[in-house]
Amino acid sequence: MAKKVKIRKKKEKEEGGMLFSSTISFNFAKLINKILFLGLISFVPLCLLMFFKLELENIRQVNFNYTLESAAFVENIYCQYQEFYKLIANDLEPLTADKIDFILKHILNLSKINSGAYFLNSKGKVIKYIYPGGEPLELKNSLNIVETEFFQSITTKRDLVVTEPIRLSYFQHNPVILLGFPIYDSQGGFQGGFFTTICTNKFYQVLMEKRPLGTTSKVVIDLIPENRNYFLSAFDQYRNLHRIEKNTYISQWLDTKGGRGKIFFHPEYKAYYYGSAVKVEGLPYYLSLSQPFWDLFFQDYLKYLKGFLVSNLLVAVFISSIFYLWFLKKKKSNESFLSQEKLCLISEVAAGAADGILNPLASIRGFLDLMMEKNFDPRNLRLLKFLSLEVDKIEGKIKELMLLAKPYYRDEVPIRINDLIQEIINEYQFSDQWEGYNFVLDCCQSLPELLVNPFEIKQMLKYIIQNAVESMPQGGEIKISCFKSDLEKKVIIVVRDKGIGMDKKTLAKIFSPFFSTKAGHLGLGLYVSKQIIASYGGEIAITSMVGKGTKAVINLPLR
């Protein structure tokens, strides 16, 4: 007995150490879970910040590329006029009416943004013109541009002249860009010139059609004279021309030397703008394009953000699901640890009961037996037998508790399972408490004996049959059958009842320690039964349907 106690205490000490280690591991897992959760929370704003930075760089690149394309578009127009001017510069004399008409038609067809072509004389008076889709005509209304900067430039330069957007009364409200070249006679005398008008709204429309970032109001598009260093005008969505004060210098807005755009505060519109400026090759101008920054940012950022959120939503859900499942697993492990701790405490109680209660009970039983032998009074004998039965009950309960402690050593003897089941049935049938129950035993008489501990197997079967009895409060039939499986060399025991049954949720928990659907029950019967069966290398399976009953199948290997 002392040796058994030492072995049990050693095992309990090892289990206690394992439980302590498992508890520490679980607490550490909870700490890691919190760290990972905080990391996940921090990951989202970091991703958004990184995406903001990438999108800003994308805006810079796209805006700058478009500005380059727009500048190339202007350069191409200028080169076409320049090539045409070189082509006809030495073939203007004599300047006949047919030659003027030919030149006017050709100038008009050089670009789709031209709104008209004109011929002026040496005094600055326009005398002939042509509009898209028409023929050259004499100008009846007086149009004299002698006072303009364009006329002053064309009389002093033997080259193409480009003006900033200007307003002429002849063109009513539409500002125009004048592009033309002079005509000189063989002696070098100024004879007049040809020029075309590029309507700013048409120019703006063509550029906006090329812009890939959508349309926003108050877009600043301008040709900036290289020698002026300030914005001359801004075109908005409604084709209006806005003059900007000349003390608003371009260096405050755009990086004309660095070749990249920048964010600046627009003094006219009182908002932050993003823009780029590019030198137009061959012309003394910068072409600039600026837009309201937040309009530009959100119309592009939100589009990509939507794609970003949609594409990463599944990833976030997947990661969250993993964390959730991991948390549930840890929670279940924690519950299992708590259950094991309770079982350890009960095992300690059972071990203490075995040493501290069974020995005194054995002494009491010995005295009762001695008194019954020497006392022949029938009334006293009946009382002594009653006390002996009560001692048996106490001893039985203590042994049930001892089943929770792992049986490191047990006595095994060969038994007939039929006889053991019949004993249990007799106990129920002879008890007034279980009237109304019909036990049907169907066991093969030639079953081989099992090498087991009789008390353990009997207690296991009592737990299972007890559950079947309690599932039928009004009484009913409980069928118990047993047979040998030659293929697997096992004895199979089947217990069926027609009770209330169990749902799937309850069925999944029946072997968990401390789980019970009945008030006042500890919830250890089936848990202990499964442990006993497993200790012999056997298995138990329970199936049930609500309202139709339950079936328990136990198989014990032959040894």
C-alpha positions as CSV (number, residue, x, y, z in Angstrom):
1,M,0.0,0.0,0.0
2,A,2.8,2.4,0.9
3,K,4.4,1.7,-2.5
4,K,1.2,2.5,-4.3
5,V,0.8,5.8,-2.5
6,K,4.4,6.8,-3.4
7,I,3.8,6.0,-7.0
8,R,0.5,8.0,-7.0
9,K,2.1,11.0,-5.3
10,K,5.0,11.0,-7.8
11,K,2.6,11.0,-10.7
12,E,0.5,13.7,-9.2
13,K,3.6,15.8,-8.7
14,E,4.5,15.3,-12.4
15,E,1.0,16.2,-13.5
16,G,1.0,19.3,-11.2
17,G,4.3,20.4,-12.9
18,M,2.8,19.9,-16.3
19,L,-0.3,21.9,-15.4
20,F,1.9,24.7,-14.0
21,S,3.9,24.7,-17.3
22,S,0.8,24.6,-19.4
23,T,-0.7,27.6,-17.5
24,I,2.5,29.6,-18.0
25,S,2.4,28.7,-21.8
26,F,-1.2,29.8,-22.0
27,N,-0.5,33.2,-20.3
28,F,2.4,33.7,-22.6
29,A,0.1,32.8,-25.6
30,K,-2.4,35.5,-24.4
31,L,0.5,38.0,-24.3
32,I,1.5,37.1,-27.8
33,N,-2.1,37.4,-28.9
34,K,-2.4,40.9,-27.5
35,I,0.9,41.9,-29.2
36,L,-0.2,40.5,-32.5
37,F,-3.6,42.2,-32.2
38,L,-2.0,45.6,-31.5
39,G,0.3,45.0,-34.4
40,L,-2.7,44.3,-36.7
41,I,-4.4,47.6,-35.5
42,S,-1.2,49.5,-36.2
43,F,-0.7,47.8,-39.6
44,V,-3.9,49.4,-41.1
45,P,-2.9,53.1,-40.6
46,L,0.6,52.3,-41.6
47,C,-0.7,50.8,-44.8
48,L,-2.9,53.8,-45.5
49,L,0.0,56.2,-44.8
50,M,2.2,54.2,-47.2
51,F,-0.5,54.2,-49.7
52,F,-0.9,58.0,-49.3
53,K,2.8,58.4,-50.0
54,L,2.7,56.1,-53.1
55,E,-0.4,57.9,-54.4
56,L,1.2,61.3,-54.0
57,E,4.2,60.1,-56.0
58,N,1.8,58.8,-58.6
59,I,0.1,62.2,-58.8
60,R,3.4,63.9,-59.2
61,Q,4.5,61.5,-62.0
62,V,1.2,61.6,-63.9
63,N,0.8,65.4,-63.6
64,F,4.4,66.0,-64.7
65,N,4.0,63.5,-67.6
66,Y,0.8,65.3,-68.8
67,T,2.6,68.6,-68.6
68,L,5.3,67.2,-70.8
69,E,2.8,65.9,-73.3
70,S,1.0,69.3,-73.3
71,A,4.3,71.1,-73.9
72,A,5.1,68.6,-76.7
73,F,1.7,69.3,-78.2
74,V,2.4,73.1,-78.2
75,E,6.0,72.5,-79.6
76,N,4.5,70.4,-82.4
77,I,2.1,73.2,-83.4
78,Y,5.0,75.7,-83.4
79,C,7.3,73.4,-85.5
80,Q,4.6,73.0,-88.1
81,Y,4.3,76.8,-88.5
82,Q,8.0,77.2,-88.5
83,E,8.5,74.6,-91.2
84,F,5.8,76.2,-93.3
85,Y,7.3,79.6,-92.8
86,K,10.8,78.4,-94.0
87,L,9.2,76.7,-96.9
88,I,7.5,79.9,-98.3
89,A,9.8,82.6,-96.9
90,N,11.7,82.9,-100.2
91,D,8.8,82.5,-102.5
92,L,6.5,85.3,-101.5
93,E,7.1,87.7,-104.4
94,P,5.1,88.6,-106.2
95,L,2.4,88.3,-103.4
96,T,-0.7,87.8,-105.5
97,A,-4.3,87.3,-104.3
98,D,-4.2,83.6,-105.2
99,K,-1.0,83.1,-103.2
100,I,-2.5,84.9,-100.2
101,D,-5.6,82.6,-100.4
102,F,-3.3,79.5,-100.6
103,I,-1.3,80.5,-97.6
104,L,-4.4,81.3,-95.6
105,K,-5.9,77.9,-96.3
106,H,-2.7,76.1,-95.5
107,I,-2.2,78.0,-92.2
108,L,-5.8,77.2,-91.1
109,N,-5.3,73.5,-91.8
110,L,-2.0,73.2,-89.8
111,S,-3.8,72.5,-86.5
112,K,-7.4,71.8,-85.4
113,I,-7.2,74.3,-82.6
114,N,-6.9,77.2,-85.1
115,S,-10.1,79.4,-85.1
116,G,-9.1,81.5,-88.1
117,A,-6.2,82.7,-90.4
118,Y,-5.6,86.4,-91.3
119,F,-3.5,88.6,-93.6
120,L,-2.6,92.1,-92.5
121,N,-0.9,94.9,-94.4
122,S,2.1,97.0,-93.4
123,K,-0.1,99.4,-91.4
124,G,-1.5,96.7,-89.2
125,K,-4.9,96.5,-90.8
126,V,-6.4,93.0,-91.4
127,I,-7.7,92.9,-94.9
128,K,-8.4,89.2,-95.6
129,Y,-9.4,86.2,-93.4
130,I,-10.6,82.6,-93.5
131,Y,-12.6,80.5,-91.0
132,P,-12.8,76.7,-90.7
133,G,-14.9,75.2,-93.4
134,G,-15.0,78.5,-95.4
135,E,-13.1,80.3,-98.2
136,P,-10.8,83.4,-97.9
137,L,-12.9,86.6,-97.7
138,E,-12.3,90.3,-97.7
139,L,-12.7,91.7,-94.2
140,K,-15.4,94.3,-94.2
141,N,-15.3,95.3,-90.5
142,S,-12.2,97.2,-89.5
143,L,-9.7,95.1,-87.5
144,N,-6.5,97.0,-86.7
145,I,-3.9,95.5,-84.4
146,V,-1.2,98.1,-84.9
147,E,-1.4,98.9,-81.1
148,T,-0.9,95.3,-80.0
149,E,2.4,93.8,-78.8
150,F,2.0,91.2,-81.6
151,F,2.3,93.9,-84.3
152,Q,5.3,95.5,-82.6
153,S,7.0,92.1,-82.5
154,I,6.2,91.0,-86.1
155,T,7.6,94.2,-87.6
156,T,10.9,93.8,-85.9
157,K,11.5,90.0,-86.1
158,R,12.1,87.8,-89.2
159,D,10.7,84.8,-87.4
160,L,7.5,83.3,-85.9
161,V,5.8,85.4,-83.2
162,V,3.7,84.0,-80.4
163,T,1.7,86.1,-78.0
164,E,0.3,85.5,-74.6
165,P,-3.5,85.1,-74.4
166,I,-5.0,88.6,-75.2
167,R,-8.5,90.0,-75.7
168,L,-9.4,91.8,-79.0
169,S,-12.7,93.5,-79.4
170,Y,-13.2,91.8,-82.7
171,F,-13.2,88.4,-81.0
172,Q,-15.7,89.5,-78.4
173,H,-15.2,87.7,-75.1
174,N,-12.9,84.9,-76.2
175,P,-9.2,85.5,-75.4
176,V,-6.9,84.4,-78.2
177,I,-3.3,83.5,-78.8
178,L,-1.8,85.1,-82.0
179,L,0.8,83.1,-83.9
180,G,2.2,84.6,-87.1
181,F,5.1,85.6,-89.3
182,P,6.1,88.7,-91.2
183,I,6.5,89.4,-95.0
184,Y,9.4,91.4,-96.4
185,D,10.1,92.5,-99.9
186,S,13.5,92.0,-101.7
187,Q,14.8,95.3,-100.3
188,G,13.9,94.2,-96.7
189,G,10.9,96.4,-96.4
190,F,8.0,95.2,-94.2
191,Q,5.0,94.4,-96.4
192,G,2.6,92.8,-93.8
193,G,2.1,89.4,-92.3
194,F,0.1,86.3,-91.8
195,F,-1.2,85.1,-88.5
196,T,-3.7,82.6,-87.0
197,T,-5.8,82.9,-83.9
198,I,-5.9,80.1,-81.4
199,C,-8.9,80.5,-79.2
200,T,-8.0,79.9,-75.6
201,N,-11.2,77.9,-74.8
202,K,-10.4,75.6,-77.8
203,F,-6.8,75.3,-76.7
204,Y,-7.9,74.5,-73.2
205,Q,-10.4,71.9,-74.5
206,V,-7.8,70.0,-76.5
207,L,-5.4,69.9,-73.6
208,M,-8.1,68.8,-71.2
209,E,-9.0,65.9,-73.5
210,K,-5.5,64.7,-73.2
211,R,-5.4,64.9,-69.4
212,P,-5.9,61.5,-67.8
213,L,-6.8,62.7,-64.3
214,G,-10.4,63.8,-64.9
215,T,-11.9,67.3,-65.0
216,T,-11.9,69.6,-62.0
217,S,-12.8,73.2,-61.9
218,K,-10.3,76.1,-61.6
219,V,-7.5,74.4,-63.5
220,V,-4.6,76.7,-64.2
221,I,-3.2,76.3,-67.7
222,D,-1.0,78.9,-69.1
223,L,1.9,79.8,-71.4
224,I,4.3,81.8,-69.2
225,P,6.7,84.2,-70.8
226,E,10.2,83.2,-69.9
227,N,11.2,86.7,-69.1
228,R,8.3,87.7,-66.9
229,N,8.4,85.1,-64.1
230,Y,4.7,85.4,-63.2
231,F,1.4,83.8,-64.2
232,L,-0.6,85.8,-66.8
233,S,-3.9,83.9,-66.7
234,A,-5.8,80.9,-65.5
235,F,-8.5,79.0,-67.3
236,D,-11.3,77.4,-65.4
237,Q,-13.8,74.7,-66.3
238,Y,-16.2,77.2,-67.8
239,R,-13.6,78.6,-70.3
240,N,-13.2,81.8,-68.4
241,L,-9.9,83.8,-68.4
242,H,-8.8,85.1,-65.0
243,R,-6.0,87.6,-64.7
244,I,-3.7,87.1,-61.8
245,E,-1.8,89.9,-60.1
246,K,1.7,90.3,-61.5
247,N,3.3,90.2,-58.1
248,T,2.3,86.5,-57.8
249,Y,5.6,85.1,-59.0
250,I,5.9,81.7,-60.5
251,S,8.8,80.8,-58.3
252,Q,6.4,80.8,-55.4
253,W,4.3,78.2,-57.1
254,L,6.1,75.9,-59.5
255,D,9.6,74.4,-59.7
256,T,10.5,75.5,-63.3
257,K,14.1,74.3,-62.9
258,G,13.8,71.1,-61.0
259,G,11.5,69.5,-63.5
260,R,9.0,68.2,-60.9
261,G,5.7,69.5,-59.6
262,K,5.0,70.9,-56.2
263,I,2.1,71.7,-53.8
264,F,1.4,75.4,-53.3
265,F,-1.2,77.7,-51.9
266,H,-3.1,79.5,-54.7
267,P,-3.7,83.2,-53.7
268,E,-6.5,83.6,-56.1
269,Y,-8.7,80.6,-55.3
270,K,-7.5,80.3,-51.6
271,A,-6.8,76.6,-51.9
272,Y,-3.9,74.2,-52.2
273,Y,-2.9,73.4,-55.8
274,Y,-0.5,70.9,-57.3
275,G,1.2,71.8,-60.5
276,S,4.1,71.4,-62.9
277,A,5.9,73.7,-65.3
278,V,7.8,72.7,-68.4
279,K,9.9,74.7,-70.8
280,V,8.5,74.7,-74.3
281,E,11.3,74.0,-76.7
282,G,11.8,76.6,-79.4
283,L,9.6,79.1,-77.6
284,P,10.4,81.6,-74.8
285,Y,7.6,80.1,-72.7
286,Y,6.9,77.7,-69.9
287,L,3.7,75.6,-70.1
288,S,2.1,75.2,-66.7
289,L,-0.7,73.0,-65.5
290,S,-2.0,73.2,-61.9
291,Q,-5.1,71.7,-60.2
292,P,-6.7,71.8,-56.8
293,F,-4.7,69.3,-54.9
294,W,-7.4,67.7,-52.8
295,D,-9.7,67.3,-55.8
296,L,-6.9,65.7,-57.7
297,F,-5.9,63.5,-54.8
298,F,-9.3,62.2,-53.8
299,Q,-10.6,61.5,-57.2
300,D,-7.6,59.3,-57.8
301,Y,-6.8,58.2,-54.3
302,L,-10.3,57.0,-53.5
303,K,-10.4,55.0,-56.7
304,Y,-7.3,53.2,-55.8
305,L,-8.2,53.0,-52.1
306,K,-11.5,51.3,-53.0
307,G,-9.5,48.7,-55.0
308,F,-7.0,48.5,-52.1
309,L,-9.7,47.9,-49.5
310,V,-11.6,45.4,-51.7
311,S,-8.5,43.5,-52.6
312,N,-7.3,43.4,-49.0
313,L,-10.6,42.8,-47.3
314,L,-10.4,39.1,-47.8
315,V,-6.9,39.1,-46.5
316,A,-8.0,41.1,-43.4
317,V,-10.9,38.7,-42.9
318,F,-8.6,35.7,-43.3
319,I,-6.1,37.0,-40.8
320,S,-8.9,38.0,-38.4
321,S,-10.4,34.5,-38.7
322,I,-7.0,32.9,-38.0
323,F,-6.6,35.1,-34.9
324,Y,-10.2,34.3,-33.8
325,L,-9.8,30.5,-34.3
326,W,-6.4,30.7,-32.5
327,F,-8.1,32.6,-29.6
328,L,-10.9,30.0,-29.4
329,K,-8.3,27.2,-29.4
330,K,-6.4,28.9,-26.5
331,K,-9.7,29.5,-24.7
332,K,-10.6,25.9,-25.0
333,S,-7.1,24.9,-23.8
334,N,-7.5,27.2,-20.8
335,E,-10.9,25.5,-20.0
336,S,-9.2,22.2,-20.4
337,F,-6.4,23.2,-18.0
338,L,-9.0,24.4,-15.5
339,S,-10.9,21.0,-15.8
340,Q,-7.6,19.2,-15.3
341,E,-6.9,21.2,-12.2
342,K,-10.3,20.3,-10.8
343,L,-9.6,16.7,-11.6
344,C,-6.3,16.8,-9.9
345,L,-7.9,18.2,-6.8
346,I,-10.6,15.5,-6.9
347,S,-7.9,12.9,-7.4
348,E,-6.1,14.2,-4.3
349,V,-9.4,13.9,-2.4
350,A,-9.9,10.4,-3.7
351,A,-6.4,9.3,-2.8
352,G,-6.8,10.8,0.7
353,A,-10.1,9.1,1.1
354,A,-8.6,5.8,0.1
355,D,-6.0,6.1,2.9
356,G,-8.0,8.0,5.5
357,I,-11.5,6.5,5.1
358,L,-11.3,2.9,3.7
359,N,-9.1,1.7,6.6
360,P,-11.5,3.0,9.4
361,L,-14.4,1.5,7.4
362,A,-12.7,-1.8,7.3
363,S,-12.4,-1.7,11.1
364,I,-16.1,-0.8,11.4
365,R,-17.0,-3.6,9.1
366,G,-14.9,-6.0,11.2
367,F,-16.7,-5.0,14.5
368,L,-20.1,-5.2,12.8
369,D,-19.3,-8.8,11.6
370,L,-18.1,-9.7,15.1
371,M,-21.3,-8.3,16.7
372,M,-23.6,-10.1,14.3
373,E,-21.8,-13.4,15.1
374,K,-22.4,-13.0,18.9
375,N,-25.8,-11.2,18.9
376,F,-28.7,-13.5,18.2
377,D,-31.5,-11.0,18.9
378,P,-33.4,-10.7,15.6
379,R,-34.1,-7.0,16.1
380,N,-30.4,-6.2,16.8
381,L,-29.3,-8.4,13.8
382,R,-31.6,-6.4,11.5
383,L,-30.1,-3.2,12.7
384,L,-26.5,-4.5,12.3
385,K,-27.2,-5.7,8.8
386,F,-28.6,-2.2,7.9
387,L,-25.4,-0.6,9.2
388,S,-23.3,-3.1,7.2
389,L,-25.2,-2.2,4.0
390,E,-24.6,1.5,4.7
391,V,-20.9,0.8,5.2
392,D,-20.9,-1.0,1.8
393,K,-22.5,2.1,0.2
394,I,-19.9,4.4,1.7
395,E,-17.1,2.1,0.5
396,G,-18.7,2.0,-3.0
397,K,-18.8,5.8,-3.2
398,I,-15.2,6.1,-2.1
399,K,-14.1,3.6,-4.8
400,E,-16.1,5.6,-7.4
401,L,-14.1,8.7,-6.5
402,M,-10.9,6.6,-6.7
403,L,-11.7,6.0,-10.4
404,L,-10.8,9.6,-11.0
405,A,-7.3,9.0,-9.9
406,K,-5.3,7.3,-12.6
407,P,-5.1,3.5,-11.8
408,Y,-1.3,3.1,-11.8
409,Y,-1.8,-0.3,-10.3
410,R,-5.0,-2.5,-10.4
411,D,-5.9,-6.1,-9.9
412,E,-7.2,-7.7,-13.1
413,V,-9.1,-11.0,-13.2
414,P,-10.9,-12.9,-15.9
415,I,-14.7,-12.2,-15.8
416,R,-17.8,-13.1,-17.9
417,I,-19.3,-9.8,-19.1
418,N,-22.8,-11.4,-19.2
419,D,-22.7,-12.1,-15.4
420,L,-21.5,-8.6,-14.7
421,I,-24.3,-7.0,-16.7
422,Q,-26.9,-9.3,-15.0
423,E,-25.7,-8.1,-11.6
424,I,-26.3,-4.5,-12.6
425,I,-29.8,-5.3,-14.0
426,N,-30.7,-7.2,-10.7
427,E,-29.7,-4.1,-8.7
428,Y,-32.1,-2.0,-10.7
429,Q,-34.9,-4.5,-10.8
430,F,-34.9,-5.1,-7.0
431,S,-34.9,-1.4,-6.2
432,D,-38.3,0.3,-5.7
433,Q,-36.8,3.5,-7.1
434,W,-36.6,2.1,-10.6
435,E,-40.0,0.5,-11.0
436,G,-41.4,0.8,-14.6
437,Y,-38.2,0.0,-16.4
438,N,-37.9,-3.1,-18.5
439,F,-34.3,-4.4,-19.0
440,V,-33.8,-6.7,-22.0
441,L,-30.5,-8.6,-22.0
442,D,-29.4,-10.2,-25.3
443,C,-25.9,-11.5,-24.8
444,C,-24.1,-14.5,-26.5
445,Q,-23.5,-17.2,-23.9
446,S,-20.3,-18.3,-25.5
447,L,-18.5,-14.9,-25.0
448,P,-14.9,-15.3,-23.9
449,E,-13.8,-14.0,-20.6
450,L,-12.3,-10.5,-20.3
451,L,-9.2,-9.8,-18.2
452,V,-10.2,-6.6,-16.4
453,N,-10.8,-5.1,-13.0
454,P,-14.4,-6.0,-12.2
455,F,-15.2,-3.0,-10.1
456,E,-14.0,-0.6,-12.9
457,I,-16.0,-2.3,-15.7
458,K,-19.0,-2.6,-13.5
459,Q,-18.9,1.1,-12.6
460,M,-18.4,2.1,-16.2
461,L,-21.5,0.1,-17.3
462,K,-23.5,1.5,-14.4
463,Y,-22.7,5.0,-15.5
464,I,-23.9,4.3,-19.0
465,I,-27.0,2.4,-18.0
466,Q,-27.8,5.1,-15.4
467,N,-27.8,7.7,-18.2
468,A,-30.2,5.5,-20.2
469,V,-32.5,5.1,-17.2
470,E,-32.5,8.9,-16.5
471,S,-33.3,9.7,-20.1
472,M,-36.7,8.0,-19.6
473,P,-38.3,9.7,-16.6
474,Q,-41.6,7.8,-17.2
475,G,-39.9,4.4,-17.5
476,G,-39.4,2.3,-20.6
477,E,-37.3,-0.4,-22.3
478,I,-33.6,-0.5,-22.1
479,K,-32.0,-3.1,-24.4
480,I,-28.4,-4.4,-23.7
481,S,-26.7,-6.7,-26.1
482,C,-23.2,-8.0,-26.3
483,F,-21.3,-10.2,-28.8
484,K,-17.9,-11.0,-30.1
485,S,-16.4,-9.5,-33.2
486,D,-14.2,-12.2,-34.7
487,L,-12.7,-9.8,-37.3
488,E,-11.4,-7.3,-34.7
489,K,-11.1,-9.8,-31.7
490,K,-13.2,-7.6,-29.5
491,V,-16.2,-7.9,-27.2
492,I,-18.8,-5.3,-28.2
493,I,-21.5,-4.1,-25.8
494,V,-24.5,-2.0,-27.0
495,V,-26.9,-0.1,-24.8
496,R,-30.0,1.3,-26.4
497,D,-32.8,3.4,-24.9
498,K,-35.9,5.2,-26.2
499,G,-35.5,8.3,-24.1
500,I,-35.5,12.0,-24.9
501,G,-32.2,11.9,-26.9
502,M,-29.7,14.6,-27.4
503,D,-29.0,17.3,-30.0
504,K,-25.6,17.6,-31.8
505,K,-24.4,20.4,-29.6
506,T,-25.0,18.4,-26.4
507,L,-23.6,15.2,-28.0
508,A,-20.3,16.9,-28.8
509,K,-19.7,17.7,-25.1
510,I,-20.9,14.5,-23.3
511,F,-17.3,13.3,-22.7
512,S,-16.1,16.6,-21.3
513,P,-15.4,16.6,-17.6
514,F,-17.9,18.5,-15.4
515,F,-20.5,18.7,-18.2
516,S,-24.0,17.7,-17.3
517,T,-27.5,18.6,-18.4
518,K,-29.0,17.4,-15.1
519,A,-29.1,19.5,-11.9
520,G,-27.2,18.1,-9.0
521,H,-24.9,16.0,-11.1
522,L,-21.1,16.5,-11.1
523,G,-20.8,15.6,-14.8
524,L,-18.0,13.0,-14.5
525,G,-19.7,9.7,-15.3
526,L,-19.2,9.5,-19.0
527,Y,-15.7,11.1,-18.7
528,V,-14.6,8.4,-16.2
529,S,-16.3,5.7,-18.4
530,K,-14.3,6.8,-21.4
531,Q,-11.0,6.9,-19.4
532,I,-11.7,3.4,-18.1
533,I,-12.4,2.0,-21.6
534,A,-9.4,3.8,-23.1
535,S,-7.1,2.3,-20.4
536,Y,-7.9,-1.2,-21.7
537,G,-7.4,-0.1,-25.3
538,G,-11.1,0.1,-26.1
539,E,-13.4,2.7,-27.6
540,I,-16.9,4.1,-26.9
541,A,-19.2,5.8,-29.4
542,I,-22.5,7.4,-28.7
543,T,-25.2,8.3,-31.2
544,S,-28.5,10.1,-30.4
545,M,-31.5,11.7,-32.0
546,V,-33.8,14.1,-30.1
547,G,-37.1,12.4,-29.2
548,K,-35.9,8.9,-30.6
549,G,-33.3,7.8,-28.1
550,T,-29.6,7.1,-27.6
551,K,-27.3,4.2,-28.5
552,A,-23.9,3.6,-26.8
553,V,-21.5,1.1,-28.4
554,I,-18.5,-0.1,-26.3
555,N,-15.8,-2.3,-27.6
556,L,-13.2,-3.9,-25.4
557,P,-10.2,-5.9,-26.9
558,L,-9.6,-9.5,-25.9
559,R,-6.3,-9.9,-24.2
